[in-house]
Amino acid sequence: MRLLKFFWWSFVAVICALVLGLSGAFLYLSPSLPSVEALRSIQLQIPLRVYSSDGKLIAEFGEMRRSPIRFADIPPHFIQALLSAEDDNFANHYGVDPSSLMRAATQLLKSGHIQTGGSTITMQVAKNFFLSSERSFSRKTNEILLALQIERELTKDEILELYVNKIYLGNRAYGIEAAAQVYYGKSIRDVSLAQMAMIAGLPKAPSRFNPLANPVRAKERRDWILGRMYKLGKIDEASYQTALAEPINASYHVPTPEVNAPYIAEMARAEMVGRYGSDAYTEGFRVTTTVPSDLQEIANKAVLNGLTAYDERHGYRGPESRFPGKTRDAWLQELSKQRPLGGLEPVIVTEVSKTGLQVLTRAGNQESVAWETMKWARPFLNTNSQGRAPQQPADVAQVGDLIRVQRLDDGSLKFSQVPGAQSALVSLDPNSGAIRALVGGFSFEQSNYNRAMQAKRQPGSSFKPFVYSAALDNGYTAASLVNDAPIVFVDEYLDKVWRPKNDTNTFLGPIRMREAL
């Protein structure tokens, strides 16, 4: 009896000591703990996105890729996969799982160093939003106290929503929606069960279980999570076996602009940074421009076609580089250093025949370039003269030449070259002044310089529409006579004389206004 009493009172003493210790820690640390209420209004870092007037994505700017998702939109299978991997007792505990903490403490005593933190999802929310990643007992105590507060203030659904939108999942993806887009190119609502399990396995170690960097480990982690789901009764055997058999099909996806308007995107970015500073990249701003996607695409084609036609009229300047006698692998390595410019793809000539060229693309494919697309390529001599017209493909290109081709609408390739000239285009709505289309140069990748906005040009003929429209408004017609005669302006103060003249140094006398224009 004495021994039983001793163990009983020892047990009571230990429990009291733990209660007093936790109470003292709470009283000591609680004044410095942040307010959990702030979680309800917290602003997640979301990139700046620029859209056309019809709602198509032009560009995205920001270090963190994040697309917040509501709890109601998260697939149930993903929630089950996440809880199976991270916290299968989430629905039953109050922020802290004693069994997990005891397991972590046992591992610490056995190994002498921290292996796992025994954290619940609620504790991870506390750490991710309020604390650092430092491994210390004081930080863990704060984490526990915050988790208990969070459970009192928020519902389980709200905690899960915060968690899935905050966590880092590799490759600059923050949150499950961004991860689904980065690894599979679609929304979390559209991925398969196996893909959900793959994403659910990333929070533990985004680099170690990354399906792009470590597909073998990622598959092991995925299959373990699927096994946990099956063991816990979250999925049936047929779904389990189907998911296990699915191959690792993750690949890197970047946000793909739906409209090719990089100069517009840069103008919007500069304006937003000017207004909001670095917050422009993190506050989730959506900028809608006045540019319709269809008019911008027409403008892009106009500049491309106009510059290409102008350039072809002046002849072919030869290949960008030559790599004769190299192997296919060496050619692919050289092509990997190149990038498309203005829609013109780099290729290397692998064969020259009477009907055209065989070329190697950056993707490693062999494709044909027809002789009919090469007949314009007379050698460039100078701005005003070209050499003899080519009679066969061998007169234009040789094996090993790095050239440019344009992919036509039917998928065929047209022989081309990067234009030596530049161009710009601006289309404005005359009623509101809104920009409807803008192109600042042949290729933004080639040059970020926006010739439509940044160039300082002489007025030239740009004043003619204003002068002649004023004449039309005052009764002139295209048949009205105007006198093309010499005129002299004298500045008495500066003692200067200006005699404007035509480009040909001639004067035509009375001429129709259409001819004058």
For each residue, the residues with C-beta under 8 A, 3 or more apart:
1: 4 5
2: 5 6
3: 6 7
4: 1 7 8
5: 1 2 8 9
6: 2 3 9 10
7: 3 4 10 11
8: 4 5 11 12
9: 5 6 12 13
10: 6 7 13 14
11: 7 8 14 15
12: 8 9 15 16
13: 9 10 16 17
14: 10 11 17 18
15: 11 12 18 19
16: 12 13 19 20
17: 13 14 20 21
18: 14 15 21 22
19: 15 16 22 23
20: 16 17 23 24
21: 17 18 24 25
22: 18 19 25 26
23: 19 20 26 27
24: 20 21 27 28
25: 21 22 28 29 141 145
26: 22 23 29 30 145
27: 23 24 30
28: 24 25
29: 25 26 32 33 141 142 145
30: 26 27 33 145
31:
32: 29
33: 29 30 130 142 145 146 149
34: 38 130 146
35: 38
36: 39 146 149 150 152 153 154
37: 40 41 153
38: 34 35 41 42
39: 36 42 125 129 150 153 154 158 162
40: 37 154 158
41: 37 38
42: 38 39 129 162
43: 283 284
44: 66 68 165 166 174 175 284
45: 62 64 66 174 282 283 284
46: 62 64 66 67 68 282 283 284
47: 60 61 62 63 64 65 66 281 282 284
48: 60 61 62 269 272 280 281 283 284 285 287
49: 57 59 60 61 285 286 287
50: 57 58 59 60 61 264 265 268 269 287 289
51: 55 56 57 58 286 287 288 289
52: 55 56 58 258 259 261 288 289 291 292 293 296
53: 288 289 290 291 292 293
54: 292 293 294
55: 51 52 288
56: 51 52 258 259 293
57: 49 50 51 60 255 256 257 258 259
58: 50 51 52 257 258 259 261 264 265 268 289 291
59: 49 50 257 261 262 265 268 269
60: 47 48 49 50 57 65 255
61: 47 48 49 50 265 269 280 281
62: 45 46 47 48 65 281 282
63: 47 172 281
64: 45 46 47 172 174 282
65: 47 60 62 172 173 174 178 181 182 255
66: 44 45 46 47 165 173 174 175 177 178
67: 46 175 177 178 181
68: 44 46 165 175 177
69: 73 74 161 164 165 175 176 177 188
70: 73 74 161
71: 74 157 158 160 161
72:
73: 69 70 189
74: 69 70 71 78 79 160 161 164 176 188
75: 78 79 188 189 196
76: 79 80
77: 80 81 193 196 234 235
78: 74 75 81 82 176 188 196 199 200
79: 74 75 76 82 83 160
80: 76 77 83 84 229 232 234 235
81: 77 78 84 85 193 196 197 199 200 225 226 229 234
82: 78 79 85 86 121 160 164 200 203
83: 79 80 86 87 88 90 91 121
84: 80 81 88 200 225 228 229 232 234
85: 81 82 197 200 201 203 204 224 225 228
86: 82 83 90 121 124 200 203 204
87: 83 90 97 120 121
88: 83 84 228 232
89: 92 93 97 99 100 120
90: 83 86 87 93 120 121 122 156 160
91: 83 156
92: 89
93: 89 90 96 97 120 122
94: 148 151
95: 120 122 123 144 147 148 149 150 151
96: 93 101 120 122 123 144 147 148
97: 87 89 93 100 101 118 120
98: 101 102
99: 89 102 103
100: 89 97 103 104 118 119 120
101: 96 97 98 104 105 118
102: 98 99 105 106 118
103: 99 100 106 107 116 118
104: 100 101 107 108 114 115 116 117 118
105: 101 102 108 109 118
106: 102 103 109 110
107: 103 104 110 111 114 115 116
108: 104 105 111 112 113 114 115
109: 105 106 112
110: 106 107
111: 107 108 115
112: 108 109
113: 108
114: 104 107 108 117 135
115: 104 107 108 111
116: 103 104 107 119
117: 104 114 123 135 140
118: 97 100 101 102 103 104 105
119: 100 116 123 124 127 143
120: 87 89 90 93 95 96 97 100 123 124 147
121: 82 83 86 87 90 124 125 159 160 163
122: 90 93 95 96 125 126 147 150 151 159
123: 95 96 117 119 120 126 127 143 144 146 147
124: 86 119 120 121 127 128 163 167 203
125: 39 121 122 128 129 147 150 159 162 163 166
126: 122 123 129 130 131 142 143 146 147 150
127: 119 123 124 130 131 132 133 139 143
128: 124 125 131 163 166 167
129: 39 42 125 126 162 166
130: 33 34 126 127 142 146
131: 126 127 128 134 139 142 143 146
132: 127 139
133: 127
134: 131 139
135: 114 117 139
136: 139 140
137: 140 141
138: 141 142
139: 127 131 132 134 135 136 142 143
140: 117 136 137 143 144
141: 25 29 137 138 144 145
142: 29 33 126 130 131 138 139 145 146
143: 119 123 126 127 131 139 140 146 147
144: 95 96 123 140 141 147 148
145: 25 26 29 30 33 141 142 148 149
146: 33 34 36 123 126 130 131 142 143 149 150
147: 95 96 120 122 123 125 126 143 144 150 151
148: 94 95 96 144 145 151 152
149: 33 36 95 145 146 152 153
150: 36 39 95 122 125 126 146 147 153 154 159
151: 94 95 122 147 148 154 159
152: 36 148 149
153: 36 37 39 149 150
154: 36 39 40 150 151 158 159 162
155: 158 159
156: 90 91 159 160
157: 71 160 161
158: 39 40 71 154 155 161 162
159: 121 122 125 150 151 154 155 156 162 163
160: 71 74 79 82 90 121 156 157 163 164
161: 69 70 71 74 157 158 164 165
162: 39 42 125 129 154 158 159 165 166
163: 121 124 125 128 159 160 166 167
164: 69 74 82 160 161 167 175 176
165: 44 66 68 69 161 162 174 175 176 177
166: 44 125 128 129 162 163 174 175
167: 124 128 163 164 174 175 176 202 203
168: 173 174 206
169: 173 174 175 176 178 179 182 199 202 203 206
170: 173 179 182 202 206 207 210 212 213
171: 182 183 210 212 252
172: 63 64 65 182
173: 65 66 168 169 170 178 179 181 182 183
174: 44 45 64 65 66 165 166 167 168 169 178
175: 44 66 67 68 69 164 165 166 167 169 178 179
176: 69 74 78 164 165 167 169 179 180 188 199
177: 66 67 68 69 165 180 181 187 188
178: 65 66 67 169 173 174 175 181 182
179: 169 170 173 175 176 182 183 188 199 202
180: 176 177 183 184 186 187 188 190 191 195 199
181: 65 67 173 177 178 184 185 186 187 253 255
182: 65 169 170 171 172 173 178 179 252 253 254
183: 171 173 179 180 195 198 199 211 212 250 251 252 253
184: 180 181 191 195 249 250 251 253
185: 181 251 253
186: 180 181 190 191
187: 177 180 181 190 191
188: 69 74 75 78 176 177 179 180 191 196 199
189: 73 75
190: 180 186 187
191: 180 184 186 187 188 195 196 199
192: 195 196 243 246
193: 77 81 196 197 226 235 239 242 243
194: 197 198 222 226 243 244 246
195: 180 183 184 191 192 198 199 246 249 250
196: 75 77 78 81 188 191 192 193 199 200
197: 81 85 193 194 200 201 222 223 225 226 229 243
198: 183 194 195 201 202 211 218 221 222 248 250
199: 78 81 169 176 179 180 183 188 191 195 196 202
200: 78 81 82 84 85 86 196 197 203 225
201: 85 197 198 204 209 218 221 222 224 225
202: 167 169 170 179 198 199 205 206 209 210
203: 82 85 86 124 167 169 200 206
204: 85 86 201 208 209 221
205: 202 208 209
206: 168 169 170 202 203 209 210
207: 170 210 213 214
208: 204 205 214 217
209: 201 202 204 205 206 214 217 218 221
210: 170 171 202 206 207 213 214 218
211: 183 198 214 215 218 219 248 250
212: 170 171 183 215 250 251 252
213: 170 207 210
214: 207 208 209 210 211 217 218
215: 211 212 218 219 248 250
216: 219 220
217: 208 209 214 220 221
218: 198 201 209 210 211 214 215 221 222 248 250
219: 211 215 216 222 223 248
220: 216 217 223 224
221: 198 201 204 209 217 218 224 225
222: 194 197 198 201 218 219 225 226 248
223: 197 219 220 226 227 244
224: 85 201 220 221 227 228
225: 81 84 85 197 200 201 221 222 228 229
226: 81 193 194 197 222 223 229 230 235 240 243 244
227: 223 224 230 231 240
228: 84 85 88 224 225 231 232
229: 80 81 84 197 225 226 232 234 235 240
230: 226 227 233 234 235 236 237 240
231: 227 228
232: 80 84 88 228 229
233: 230
234: 77 80 81 84 229 230
235: 77 80 193 226 229 230 239 240 243
236: 230 239 240
237: 230 240 241
238: 241 242
239: 193 235 236 242 243
240: 226 227 229 230 235 236 237 243 244
241: 237 238 244 245
242: 193 238 239 245 246
243: 192 193 194 197 226 235 239 240 246
244: 194 223 226 240 241
245: 241 242
246: 192 194 195 242 243 249
247:
248: 198 211 215 218 219 222
249: 184 195 246
250: 183 184 195 198 211 212 215 218
251: 183 184 185 212
252: 171 182 183 212
253: 181 182 183 184 185 256
254: 182
255: 57 60 65 181
256: 57 253
257: 57 58 59 260 261 265
258: 52 56 57 58 293
259: 52 56 57 58 291 293 296 297
260: 257 296 297 300
261: 52 58 59 257 264 265 289 291 296 300 438
262: 59 265 266 444
263: 266 267 438 439 440 441 444 450 452 453
264: 50 58 261 267 268 289 291 296 435 438
265: 50 58 59 61 257 261 262 268 269
266: 262 263 269 270 444 448 450
267: 263 264 270 271 438 450 453
268: 50 58 59 264 265 271 272 287 289
269: 48 50 59 61 265 266 272 273 280
270: 266 267 273 274
271: 267 268 274 275
272: 48 268 269 275 276 280 285 287
273: 269 270 276 277 278 280 281
274: 270 271
275: 271 272 280
276: 272 273 279 280 283 285
277: 273 280
278: 273 281 282
279: 276 282 283
280: 48 61 269 272 273 275 276 277 283 285
281: 47 48 61 62 63 273 278
282: 45 46 47 62 64 278 279
283: 43 45 46 48 276 279 280
284: 43 44 45 46 47 48
285: 48 49 272 276 280
286: 49 51
287: 48 49 50 51 268 272
288: 51 52 53 55
289: 50 51 52 53 58 261 264 268 435
290: 53 429 434 435 436
291: 52 53 58 259 261 264 295 296 435 436 437 438
292: 52 53 54 295 296 436
293: 52 53 54 56 258 259 296 297
294: 54 297 298
295: 291 292 298 299 427 436 437
296: 52 259 260 261 264 291 292 293 299 300 437 438
297: 259 260 293 294 300 301
298: 294 295 301 302 437
299: 295 296 302 303 425 427 437 438 439
300: 260 261 296 297 303 304 439
301: 297 298 304 305
302: 298 299 305 306 425 439
303: 299 300 306 307 423 424 425 439 442
304: 300 301 307 308 342 343 442
305: 301 302 308 309
306: 302 303 309 310 423
307: 303 304 310 311 419 421 422 423 442
308: 304 305 311 312 406 416 419
309: 305 306 312 313
310: 306 307 313 314 419 421
311: 307 308 314 417 419 420 421
312: 308 309 315 376 377
313: 309 310
314: 310 311 380 383 386 420
315: 312 377 378 379 380 381 386 387
316: 376 377 378 379 380 396 417
317: 380 417 420
318: 379 380
319: 322 349 397 398 401 402 403
320: 346 402 403 404 418
321: 334 401 402
322: 319 398 400 401 402
323: 326 330 331 334 348 400 402
324: 398 399 400
325: 400
326: 323 330 331 334 400
327: 330 331
328: 331 332 350 360
329: 332 333
330: 323 326 327 333 334
331: 323 326 327 328 334 335 348 350 360 400
332: 328 329 335 336 360 362 364
333: 329 330 336 337
334: 321 323 326 330 331 337 338 348 402
335: 331 332 338 346 347 348 360 361 362 402
336: 332 333 362
337: 333 334
338: 334 335 346 362 402
339: 346 445
340: 343 344 345 346 445
341: 344 404 418 442 443 445 446
342: 304 418 419 442 443 445 446
343: 304 340 406 407
344: 340 341 404 405 406 416 417 418
345: 340 361 362 404 405 406 407 413
346: 320 335 338 339 340 362 402 403 404
347: 335 359 360 361 362 367 369 402 403 404 405 413
348: 323 331 334 335 359 360 400 401 402 403
349: 319 352 357 358 359 397 398 399 400 401 403
350: 328 331 358 359 360 366 399
351: 357 358 399
352: 349 357 358 393 394 397 398 399
353: 356 357 358 393
354: 371 392 393
355: 370 371 393
356: 353 368 369 370 371 373 374 393
357: 349 351 352 353 368 369 374 393 397 415
358: 349 350 351 352 353 366 367 368 369
359: 347 348 349 350 366 367 368 369 403 405 413
360: 328 331 332 335 347 348 350 364 365 366
361: 335 345 347 364 365 366 367
362: 332 335 336 338 345 346 347
363:
364: 332 360 361
365: 360 361
366: 350 358 359 360 361
367: 347 358 359 361 413
368: 356 357 358 359 412 413
369: 347 356 357 358 359 373 374 405 413 414 415
370: 355 356 373 374 412 413
371: 354 355 356 374 375 392 393
372: 375
373: 356 369 370 413 414 415
374: 356 357 369 370 371 377 390 393 396 397 415
375: 371 372 389 390
376: 312 316
377: 312 315 316 374 390 396 415
378: 315 316 386 387 388 389 390
379: 315 316 318 386 387 388
380: 314 315 316 317 318 386 387
381: 315 385 386 387
382: 385
383: 314
384:
385: 381 382
386: 314 315 378 379 380 381
387: 315 378 379 380 381
388: 378 379
389: 375 378
390: 374 375 377 378 393 395 396
391: 395
392: 354 371 395
393: 352 353 354 355 356 357 371 374 390 396 397
394: 352 397 398
395: 390 391 392
396: 316 374 377 390 393 415
397: 319 349 352 357 374 393 394 401 403 415
398: 319 322 324 349 352 394 401
399: 324 349 350 351 352
400: 322 323 324 325 326 331 348 349
401: 319 321 322 348 349 397 398
402: 319 320 321 322 323 334 335 338 346 347 348
403: 319 320 346 347 348 349 359 397 415 416 417
404: 320 341 344 345 346 347 416 417 418
405: 344 345 347 359 369 413 414 415 416
406: 308 343 344 345 413 414 416
407: 343 345 411 412 413 414
408: 411 412 413 414
409:
410:
411: 407 408
412: 368 370 407 408
413: 345 347 359 367 368 369 370 373 405 406 407 408
414: 369 373 405 406 407 408
415: 357 369 373 374 377 396 397 403 405
416: 308 344 403 404 405 406
417: 311 316 317 344 403 404
418: 320 341 342 344 404 442 443 446
419: 307 308 310 311 342 422 442
420: 311 314 317
421: 307 310 311
422: 307 419 441 442 447 451
423: 303 306 307 439 441 442 451
424: 303 439 440 441 450 451 452 455
425: 299 302 303 437 438 439 452
426: 435 437 438 452
427: 295 299 435 436 437 438
428: 433 434 435 436
429: 290 432 433 434 435 436
430: 433
431:
432: 429
433: 428 429 430
434: 290 428 429
435: 264 289 290 291 426 427 428 429 438
436: 290 291 292 295 427 428 429
437: 291 295 296 298 299 425 426 427
438: 261 263 264 267 291 296 299 425 426 427 435 452 453
439: 263 299 300 302 303 423 424 425 452
440: 263 424 444 449 450 451 452 453 454
441: 263 422 423 424 444 446 447 449 450 451
442: 303 304 307 341 342 418 419 422 423 446 447
443: 341 342 418 446 447
444: 262 263 266 440 441 447 448
445: 339 340 341 342
446: 341 342 418 441 442 443
447: 422 441 442 443 444
448: 266 444
449: 440 441 454 455
450: 263 266 267 424 440 441 453 454 455
451: 422 423 424 440 441 454 455
452: 263 424 425 426 438 439 440 455
453: 263 267 438 440 450
454: 440 449 450 451
455: 424 449 450 451 452
456:
457: 460
458:
459: 462 463
460: 457 463
461: 464
462: 459 465
463: 459 460 466 467
464: 461 467 468 517
465: 462 468 469
466: 463 469 470
467: 463 464 470 471
468: 464 465 471 472 513 517
469: 465 466 472 473
470: 466 467 473 474
471: 467 468 474 476 480 513
472: 468 469 476 477
473: 469 470
474: 470 471
475:
476: 471 472 480 513
477: 472 480 513
478: 512 513 514
479: 512 513 514
480: 471 476 477 512 513
481: 510 511 512 513
482: 510 511 512 513 516
483: 509 510
484: 502 507 508 509 510 511 516
485: 507 509
486: 499 501 507
487: 499 500
488: 497 498 499
489: 497 498 499 500
490: 496 497
491: 494 495 496 497 498
492: 495
493:
494: 491
495: 491 492
496: 490 491
497: 488 489 490 491
498: 488 489 491
499: 486 487 488 489
500: 487 489
501: 486 505 507
502: 484 505 506 507
503:
504:
505: 501 502
506: 502
507: 484 485 486 501 502
508: 484 511 515
509: 483 484 485
510: 481 482 483 484
511: 481 482 484 508 515 516
512: 478 479 480 481 482 515 516
513: 468 471 476 477 478 479 480 481 482 516 517
514: 478 479 517
515: 508 511 512
516: 482 484 511 512 513
517: 464 468 513 514
